[in-house]
């Protein structure tokens, strides 16, 4: 019996079948103003305009960022008659948990959130035990995604809207509370953030960068996380990569490449029709040169499609042409999504692909596919009930 083909022949795809990129943000109401959207000075001004003591902004911010609470009753250093008014002004409820699924003995938790307008997004919290316990949150920056990558469940949804800075930060705060309260076995503290949830982070550049700044600033401005423990992923929006480079925040840049040649990548990652493999890799190398932060190349291994040994050789050649020591490749076994004809590479093919990279001197580590049985792994987030 002939197996189902893994690659759709290019000549069988009409113009109407080609993935459609979307940068236009559908018009929707704005989320309520939240202190995480504002600097400490701006929070103080909001209270001043409301006739409240401006210094309460620092107290309110300390409760939110250092103590991880938005509960007015827990703010005992603020007069009881002011707590709720302050919370209404600067701590509106932005996310409500709709559903929580666990896998891997409770160390992988997928949370489905309801936003203020009924839109749903997902984030995934992963705990790692061992000599150095840590917890990583895979955070969403958009509801849906406009990049239209055909092997990604989020990309097939299309773009619903951008998330605000505070909606991103609220996912992080909630995950930090879960870690602190012992809800993830073996870990006590949230340490790592990866912008690899729903959406293309650099298509929501302003809110994502503001969220990163809130994450790294110490309380009461922000959460006080290490920038070196934050990864911002992109499919290759070259102008935005260059803006991130100029900003000089030492986060890790992850480039979702998925193919080393333009012909295939344009089918897998439609943004490649605007910025080619070479342009994306050049921008990534410039990021390394400016920050000293090694770039991650994300590469979903898809059976019979992009997993050929010659493509591993071509990938190595493209990376080495730009120097050594600037990049690390993360091959990712493709995670299944509903209705997709594509599947992960066979193990021996994956092993050969990785071996070819390593023999060329390119560091490569196969990504752990945590949470695939709860549709919480890379490419599976779709925010479905």
C-alpha positions in Angstrom: 0.0 0.0 0.0 1.4 3.4 -1.0 1.8 5.8 1.9 0.1 9.2 1.8 2.5 11.8 0.3 4.2 14.2 2.6 4.7 17.1 0.1 2.0 18.7 -2.0 3.5 19.2 -5.5 3.9 22.9 -6.2 2.2 22.6 -9.6 -1.0 21.2 -8.0 -1.4 24.3 -5.8 -3.5 27.1 -7.4 -3.1 30.7 -6.4 -6.2 30.4 -4.2 -4.6 27.5 -2.3 -1.4 29.4 -1.4 -1.2 30.4 2.3 -2.2 34.0 2.8 -0.1 36.2 5.0 -1.9 38.6 7.3 -0.5 41.7 8.9 -3.7 43.6 9.2 -5.0 43.6 12.8 -8.8 43.1 12.9 -10.5 46.0 14.7 -11.6 45.1 18.2 -12.0 46.9 21.5 -8.9 47.6 23.5 -8.3 45.6 26.7 -8.8 47.6 29.9 -5.8 49.7 31.0 -3.6 47.8 33.4 -0.5 48.9 35.4 1.6 46.4 33.4 0.9 48.5 30.3 2.4 51.6 32.0 5.7 52.7 33.5 5.7 53.5 37.2 5.6 57.2 36.5 2.6 56.7 34.3 0.8 54.6 37.0 1.4 57.4 39.5 -0.1 60.0 37.0 -3.2 57.9 36.6 -3.7 57.9 40.4 -3.0 61.6 40.6 -5.6 62.4 38.0 -8.1 60.3 39.9 -7.5 62.3 43.1 -5.6 59.5 44.8 -2.1 59.6 46.3 0.4 59.1 43.6 2.8 57.1 45.9 0.1 54.3 46.1 1.2 53.3 42.6 4.5 52.0 44.0 2.7 50.0 46.6 0.2 48.6 44.1 3.0 47.7 41.7 5.0 46.0 44.5 2.0 43.8 45.3 1.6 42.9 41.7 5.1 42.3 40.6 6.9 41.2 43.8 4.1 39.5 45.6 2.3 38.4 42.4 -1.1 39.3 43.6 -4.0 41.5 42.3 -6.2 40.8 45.2 -7.1 44.1 47.0 -7.7 42.3 50.3 -4.1 41.1 50.4 -2.8 44.7 50.2 -2.9 45.4 53.9 -0.4 48.3 53.7 -3.0 50.3 51.7 -6.1 51.8 53.5 -9.1 49.5 53.2 -11.2 52.3 51.7 -8.7 52.8 48.8 -7.8 49.2 47.9 -10.7 48.4 45.6 -10.7 51.8 43.9 -7.0 51.4 43.1 -7.5 47.9 41.8 -10.3 49.1 39.6 -8.1 51.8 38.1 -5.0 49.7 37.5 -5.6 46.0 38.1 -8.6 44.9 36.0 -9.0 41.2 35.4 -7.6 40.5 31.9 -7.4 36.7 31.9 -9.7 34.1 33.4 -8.8 30.4 33.3 -11.1 28.5 31.1 -9.4 25.1 31.2 -6.2 23.5 32.4 -4.7 20.3 31.1 -1.7 18.4 32.6 0.8 15.9 31.1 4.1 14.4 32.0 3.1 13.8 35.6 1.8 17.3 36.1 5.1 19.0 35.0 3.6 20.2 31.8 0.5 22.4 32.2 -1.5 23.9 29.3 -3.8 26.8 30.3 -6.6 28.0 28.1 -7.4 31.6 28.9 -10.6 33.7 28.2 -9.7 37.3 27.5 -11.9 40.3 28.2 -13.6 40.1 24.7 -14.2 36.4 24.7 -11.1 35.6 22.6 -9.1 32.6 23.8 -5.4 32.0 24.0 -3.2 29.3 25.4 0.1 29.2 27.3 2.1 26.2 28.4 4.1 25.9 31.6 6.9 23.2 31.7 8.7 22.2 34.8 12.1 20.5 34.7 13.4 18.7 37.7 16.9 17.4 38.3 20.1 19.0 39.5 18.9 22.5 38.6 15.1 22.6 38.7 13.6 25.2 36.5 10.3 26.2 34.9 9.7 27.6 31.4 6.6 29.3 30.2 5.7 29.3 26.5 3.8 32.5 26.3 1.4 33.7 23.6 1.7 37.2 22.0 -1.3 37.1 19.6 -4.6 35.4 19.4 -4.1 33.3 16.3 -1.4 34.1 13.8 -1.2 35.7 10.5 1.9 33.9 9.2 0.0 31.0 7.7 2.6 28.3 8.1 0.7 25.2 6.8 2.1 22.7 9.4 1.2 24.9 12.4 -2.3 24.7 14.0 -2.1 28.3 15.2 -1.0 29.5 11.7 -4.1 27.8 10.2 -6.4 29.8 12.4 -5.5 33.2 11.0 -5.0 36.3 13.1 -7.7 37.4 15.5 -5.8 40.2 17.3 -2.7 41.3 19.1 -2.4 40.8 22.8 -1.7 43.9 24.9 1.5 44.1 27.0 -0.5 43.4 30.2 -2.3 40.4 28.7 1.2 38.9 28.0 2.4 39.8 31.5 -0.7 38.3 33.1 0.2 34.9 31.6 3.7 35.2 33.1 2.4 36.3 36.5 -0.1 33.4 36.6 2.6 30.9 35.8 4.9 32.4 38.5 2.0 31.9 41.0 1.6 28.3 39.9 5.3 27.6 40.5 5.4 29.5 43.8 2.3 27.6 45.1 3.7 24.2 44.3 1.3 23.4 41.5 4.2 22.2 39.3 6.0 19.3 40.9 9.7 19.8 41.7 9.9 23.6 40.9 9.4 26.6 43.0 10.1 29.5 40.7 9.4 30.6 37.1 12.8 31.2 35.5 12.5 31.1 31.7 10.1 32.7 29.2 9.9 31.7 25.5 7.8 33.6 23.1 6.8 30.4 21.2 3.1 30.3 22.0 0.4 31.6 19.8 1.3 34.3 17.3 4.4 35.9 15.6 6.0 37.9 18.4 7.7 40.5 16.1 4.4 41.2 14.3 3.3 42.6 17.7 6.6 44.3 18.3 5.6 47.2 20.5 3.6 45.1 23.0 6.1 42.3 23.1 9.1 44.6 23.7 7.2 46.4 26.4 6.4 43.0 28.0 10.1 42.0 27.8 11.0 45.2 29.5 8.4 44.6 32.3 9.8 41.1 32.7 13.4 42.2 33.2 12.9 45.4 35.2 13.0 44.9 39.0 10.0 45.5 41.2 8.1 47.8 41.4 8.6 48.5 37.7 8.5 44.8 36.7 9.1 41.1 37.5 12.9 41.1 37.8 13.6 38.2 35.5 16.9 37.7 33.6 16.9 38.9 30.0 19.2 36.0 29.3 16.4 33.6 30.2 14.0 35.1 27.7 13.7 33.9 24.1 11.9 35.8 21.4 11.0 33.7 18.4 10.3 34.9 14.8 9.6 33.4 11.4 11.9 36.0 10.0 10.5 39.5 10.0 13.8 41.1 9.0 13.1 44.8 9.8 11.8 43.8 13.2 14.9 41.7 13.9 17.0 44.7 13.1 14.9 46.9 15.5 15.4 44.3 18.2 19.2 44.3 17.5 19.3 48.1 17.9 17.4 47.8 21.2 20.3 45.8 22.7 18.3 43.8 25.3 20.3 40.5 25.6 17.4 38.1 25.0 17.9 35.0 22.9 16.7 35.3 19.3 15.1 32.1 17.8 14.7 32.0 14.0 12.1 29.5 12.8 13.8 28.5 9.6 12.4 25.0 8.8 14.2 24.9 5.4 17.6 26.1 4.1 16.4 26.8 0.5 14.0 29.5 -0.7 11.9 27.2 -2.9 10.8 25.0 0.0 10.8 27.6 2.7 8.4 29.8 0.7 5.9 26.9 0.9 6.5 26.1 4.6 7.0 29.7 5.9 5.2 32.1 3.5 7.0 35.2 5.0 10.0 33.9 3.0 8.4 35.4 -0.1 9.1 38.8 1.4 12.4 38.1 3.2 14.5 35.2 1.9 16.5 32.6 3.8 19.7 34.6 3.2 18.1 37.9 4.4 16.7 36.2 7.5 20.1 34.5 8.4 22.0 37.8 7.7 19.7 39.6 10.2 20.1 36.8 12.7 23.9 37.0 12.4 23.8 40.7 12.9 21.9 40.1 16.1 24.6 37.9 17.4 27.3 40.3 16.4 25.6 43.1 18.3 24.6 41.2 21.4 26.9 38.3 21.7 23.8 36.1 22.2 24.0 32.9 20.3 21.0 32.5 17.9 18.7 29.4 17.9 17.6 28.0 14.6 14.3 26.2 14.9 13.8 23.5 12.4 10.7 21.3 12.4 11.6 18.0 10.9 8.8 16.9 8.5 8.9 13.4 6.9 10.0 13.4 3.3 9.7 17.2 3.1 12.6 19.0 4.7 14.5 16.2 6.4 16.8 15.2 3.5 20.5 14.7 4.3 21.4 17.1 1.5 19.2 19.8 3.2 21.1 19.2 6.5 24.4 19.8 4.5 22.9 22.9 2.8 21.8 24.3 6.2 25.2 23.7 7.7 26.8 25.5 4.6 24.5 28.5 4.9 25.2 28.9 8.6 29.0 28.4 8.3 29.2 30.9 5.4 28.3 33.5 8.1 30.9 32.3 10.6 31.3 29.8 13.5 30.1 29.9 17.0 27.1 32.2 16.4 24.3 29.7 16.2 22.7 26.5 17.6 20.2 24.4 15.7 17.1 22.9 17.4 15.6 20.2 15.2 12.0 19.6 16.3 10.1 16.4 15.5 6.9 17.7 13.9 4.0 17.6 16.3 0.7 16.3 14.8 -2.1 18.7 14.2 -5.7 17.9 13.2 -6.2 17.3 9.5 -2.5 17.5 8.5 -1.1 15.0 6.1 2.4 15.7 7.4 4.1 13.7 10.1 7.5 13.7 12.0 10.6 12.3 10.4 11.5 8.7 11.1 14.0 8.4 13.9 16.9 7.2 11.7 16.4 10.1 9.3 16.3 12.5 12.3 19.5 11.0 13.6 21.2 11.4 10.2 20.1 15.0 9.9 21.5 15.9 13.3 24.7 13.9 12.7 25.4 15.8 9.5 25.0 19.2 11.3 27.3 18.1 14.1 29.9 16.7 11.7 30.0 20.1 10.1 30.7 21.7 13.4 27.1 23.0 14.0 25.8 22.4 17.5 22.4 20.7 17.3 20.0 19.5 20.0 16.7 17.8 19.3 13.9 19.7 21.0 11.9 17.8 23.7 8.3 17.5 22.5 6.7 18.0 25.9 2.9 18.1 26.1 2.1 16.7 22.6 -0.6 14.4 24.1 -2.5 17.5 25.3 -1.9 19.5 22.1 0.5 21.7 24.1 3.7 21.2 22.0 5.3 23.4 19.4 2.8 24.1 16.6 -0.2 22.6 18.3 -1.7 25.6 20.1 -5.1 26.4 18.7 -7.2 27.6 21.8 -10.0 25.1 21.1 -12.6 24.2 23.8 
